[in-house]
């Protein structure tokens, strides 16, 4: 990773693994993150249930979306930390995506590029 490269690492993980992922990111020096509760569908099997005599299908599973923008920490370190902390070995562990960020601007100071991150 070059000195002026900014990456956004986006991970969709199990909600129960969020604490472990936050701790792992702090340990590699990337404590800043954004977290959203999301629902989605992937390789995790569909669950069927019954409530008050009616059958229902759960095909959108609860996940947590973690976004971490880095410039001074290698994206590979962030990816490895998330992967190790979120891994259970079962279907539905999630996915990690890495995106290039063209620029960043810190609103308060006006700093741009890697300095803004």
N, C-alpha and C positions, 0 to 999 in steps of 0.2 A: 504494500500500500504506500503510495507516495505521500509527501507531506501535505499536499493540498487536496487530498481525496476525502470526501465525506460519504459515508455509507449509512443507509437505514436498514436495520435488521428487523424484520417483522416475523413474529412467531405466533402460531395458534396452538395453544397448549391446553391440557386438562386443568380445570379450575383448582384442583387439589395440589397441583405442582407449582402454583404461583409463588408461594413462599420460598421454595427451594430455588426457583429461577431468580427471584430478586436477590437472594443471598449470593448465588453464584455470580450474578452480574456485578454486585458490589465487590466481590473478591477479585475480579479481573479489572477493576477500575472503571466500570461503566454503570454507575448507580442511577443515572438519569433515564427514566423511561415513562412511557404512557401506556395505560392499561384500560382495555374496554372489555365488557362482557358481550360475547357474541354467540350466535347459534349457527351451526353449519352441518354439512353432510360430506362425508368422504368414505373411507374404507371401513369405518366403524359400522357394525351390523345394526339393522333396524330393530327397534324394540317394540314388541306388541304387548298391550295390556288390556285390562278390562276395568271399567269404572261404572258403577250403578247399572250393570248389565249391558253396557255398551262397550264394544271393542274399539280401541284406538291404537294408532301407530305413532311412534316417536321416531321420526327420521331426520330431525334436526337436533343435534346434540349440543349441549352447553359447552362452550370453549371460552378461553380468555385470549384476547389479542394483545400481545406485548410488542410495543414499538420502541426501538432504541436507536438513536442517531449517534454515530461515533465519528471522530476525526483523529483524536489522539490515542485511541485504543484500536489495535488491529481488529477488523471485523471478524477475522477467523477466530480470535480469542472469544469474542462475544458468541459466535455461533457454537463453538465447542462447549462453552459454559451452559448455554441454553439446552443444547442437545443432551449433555450429561445429566443436568438437573431435571429435565422433563421426561426422560426415558423410563418407560415401564416394561417395554417389550410387547405390549398388547396393541391390537388395532385401535386407532383413535388417539395415539400419542400426540399427533399434530404434525405441523409442517413449519419450516423456516424458509423465509424468502429474503434475499439480499438485493437492495435497490441502490443505484447510484443517485446521489443528491447533487444537483447542479450548483446550488448555492444555499446559504443560510444567512439570515439577518436577525440579529438580536434587537428587539424593539427598543428596550431601555437604553442601550449604549450606542446602537447603530453599528456595532461591529459586524463584519461580514466574513463569509467563508469559514474555515476551520476555527477561527477565533470566536465565532458566534456560538459554536457548539460547545 
